C-alpha cells in the first residue's frame, strides 16, 4: 500500500471513530415548559427538582441506550404566550423528540398547536390531564401521566362520600374560578344529585386572588352543608377549609390531594379533612419513598422530598419511553413507544401506568384516601387503593 | 351580622394596603405599581425572621414591619430618588420594573411553595364569637385594630406634628417647600417608608391568616379600585372607598362567587361615570391624571 493509501485509511478510521464517538454522545433531547414561577407554580415547579435528581443519576450511569438525556426546561410562568414561544423554540431550535408541559391548562392549547404542526408528541406531567388523552380516541400526540384528571376524580370522590357519610349528605362544592375546576365541580354536582341523591346546596367558584376566604366560607356554612367537596388548586381547597373551621363549621371536607396535601394534613391535624388522590403518601414509607427521600436529601433539592412524587413518576415514565426508543431517536419513534407503554409504579401508585393506542391516559386509575388521625397522631390511610377502569 | 363582620375585616385589609398607594401618590404623584410586591415582601420578612429566631412572636412581628419600612426607604434612596425631575410616567414604569424584580427575587429566595409563618410563631388563628353568632378570626381582629391604629396615628401625625405639616407641604408644592428649606428627599423617603410599612403590615396579617405564596401580590393590585373610589390623593377617602368596595364584593358573593371578582371594578366604573376624582379626591388631581 502506498503512503498515500495508508494516510487515507488512517484518516478514514479516525473520522469513523470521531463520528461514532460524537454519535454515541448525542443526547435524547426533551423540551419541558413548566410554570416554575407564577400562578400554580407551587404545584408545578417541584417537577424540575425531581427531573434534575432523577436524570442526573441516569446520566451518571451512562444514560439510556448509551445516550445521555438532555431536558431543556423553560419557565412559562403559567402564561399561554410564553408556553407558545417555548414550544416553537423546542420544535425549531432545539429539535426535541418530545415536549412536556407542567402548567395551568390555559397553556395547553398553544403548545398542542405547535406539537400538532411539527408532529412532536407532548406529555402532560403534573398538569391536569386534557380530555384529548382519554379513550377511546385520544389525540395521537397527547399523553398524560398526571395524578389528577377531570371527570374520573369526581366519580370516585362522590362514591367515597356516599360510603363514608352516615346519614343524608348535604353537599357544597368548591372550585377555583378557572374553566377546568368549574367544569369538574359542575360535573360532580350533577353526579351527586342525579346518581347518588345528595342534596347539592351550592357551588362556590372562588376567584384565584382572594384576600379573605371567610365570606365564601360563611356562605357554605350558612347553607347548612355537612360535606364539602373541593377540586381546585391546593391553596383554594385548604384556605376554604381553614376559613370554615375558623367560623366553627364541623362538617367533613374532601379535597383532591395535590403535592402539598401531606404537609398540610400534618399541619392542620384535622380529623374531618379527607384528601384523595392517585399518589401514595410518604407516610407509607415504601421502598420507593425511601429512595426518593434519600436522593432528594443528597441532592439538596429546592423543594421538600414530599413534593417530588408527581415529578418522579413523570421521570420514570420518560425513562421508560426513552428506553423503548431506539437510536437515532425521532418524534415518530417516541410516539410509537408511548402508544404501547407500561410503567411499574410500585410504592407510588396503586398499579402500573399503561398506555395503549386507544388510551393515552391510563387503562386503570387507582385512588386512595388519607386523613389525619388524632388517636395515632399520624396520617392514616382511610380507603385503600380502589381501581377504576378507564374505558 | 356575619356579613357586617366580613365587610369590616375585608375593608380593614384594603385600608392597610391602599394607605401605601395614597401616601406615595400624595407625596410624589407616583402610582406605585410595585406596592403589591412590597406588601408580599412583608409576609416573607416575617417568615424569615420566624425561621431564624424562636423568641417572642410579637418581637418577630415588630421586626418584620420594621424591615418593611426599611424596604420603603431603600427603594426610595436606591431608585426613586433618581427619578426626581423626570416625568411621572417614567417613575411609574420604574415601579413596574421594580415589581417584576421583586417577584423574581421572592421566588428565587423563598421558592414558589406556600408557607405558614404562624406555625413558627407559635400562635393560633382561631375564631371568636361576636354578637348575633358572628365569628371573627384572631387575625381578622388584628386587621381591624391595625387599620384603626394606623389611620388614627397618621391623622394625628399629619395634622398636629411638624413633620406631618412638612410632609403635606412637600406633597402640595415641592418647589415652594424646598425653597423654604424643607429637605424634600427626607419627606419623600418617609412617605415611601410609611407606604411600605402599611403594605407590609397587610402582607404580614394575610400571611398569618391564610398563608404565604408569591402570587399574593395580585391582591395588592386588586385593591387598587379602592384608591380610585376613595380619591387618589385622599387618605381619608380610603376608608369609605374600602367599605364600599368590600361591601360590593361580599354582597356579590351571595349572588355568585364569580361576581365578587368583578364587583370592585363595577363600583370603580360607576364612580368614574359619576365622580371621576373619587369620593374625597380633588378635581385638579383627576385632571392631572
Boltz contact constraints between the chains, C-beta under 6 A:
constraints:
  - contact:
      token1: [A, 37]
      token2: [B, 107]
      max_distance: 6.0
  - contact:
      token1: [A, 39]
      token2: [B, 215]
      max_distance: 6.0
  - contact:
      token1: [A, 41]
      token2: [B, 112]
      max_distance: 6.0
  - contact:
      token1: [A, 42]
      token2: [B, 112]
      max_distance: 6.0
  - contact:
      token1: [A, 42]
      token2: [B, 113]
      max_distance: 6.0
  - contact:
      token1: [A, 42]
      token2: [B, 114]
      max_distance: 6.0
  - contact:
      token1: [A, 45]
      token2: [B, 112]
      max_distance: 6.0
  - contact:
      token1: [A, 177]
      token2: [B, 258]
      max_distance: 6.0
  - contact:
      token1: [A, 204]
      token2: [B, 257]
      max_distance: 6.0
  - contact:
      token1: [A, 205]
      token2: [B, 257]
      max_distance: 6.0
  - contact:
      token1: [A, 205]
      token2: [B, 258]
      max_distance: 6.0
  - contact:
      token1: [A, 206]
      token2: [B, 257]
      max_distance: 6.0
  - contact:
      token1: [A, 207]
      token2: [B, 261]
      max_distance: 6.0
  - contact:
      token1: [A, 209]
      token2: [B, 218]
      max_distance: 6.0
  - contact:
      token1: [A, 209]
      token2: [B, 219]
      max_distance: 6.0
  - contact:
      token1: [A, 209]
      token2: [B, 222]
      max_distance: 6.0
  - contact:
      token1: [A, 211]
      token2: [B, 13]
      max_distance: 6.0
  - contact:
      token1: [A, 211]
      token2: [B, 219]
      max_distance: 6.0
  - contact:
      token1: [A, 212]
      token2: [B, 10]
      max_distance: 6.0
  - contact:
      token1: [A, 214]
      token2: [B, 6]
      max_distance: 6.0
  - contact:
      token1: [A, 215]
      token2: [B, 6]
      max_distance: 6.0
  - contact:
      token1: [A, 215]
      token2: [B, 250]
      max_distance: 6.0
  - contact:
      token1: [A, 215]
      token2: [B, 253]
      max_distance: 6.0
  - contact:
      token1: [A, 218]
      token2: [B, 2]
      max_distance: 6.0
  - contact:
      token1: [A, 219]
      token2: [B, 253]
      max_distance: 6.0
  - contact:
      token1: [A, 239]
      token2: [B, 210]
      max_distance: 6.0
  - contact:
      token1: [A, 246]
      token2: [B, 127]
      max_distance: 6.0
  - contact:
      token1: [A, 246]
      token2: [B, 137]
      max_distance: 6.0
  - contact:
      token1: [A, 247]
      token2: [B, 127]
      max_distance: 6.0
  - contact:
      token1: [A, 247]
      token2: [B, 135]
      max_distance: 6.0
  - contact:
      token1: [A, 248]
      token2: [B, 127]
      max_distance: 6.0
  - contact:
      token1: [A, 248]
      token2: [B, 135]
      max_distance: 6.0
  - contact:
      token1: [A, 302]
      token2: [B, 111]
      max_distance: 6.0
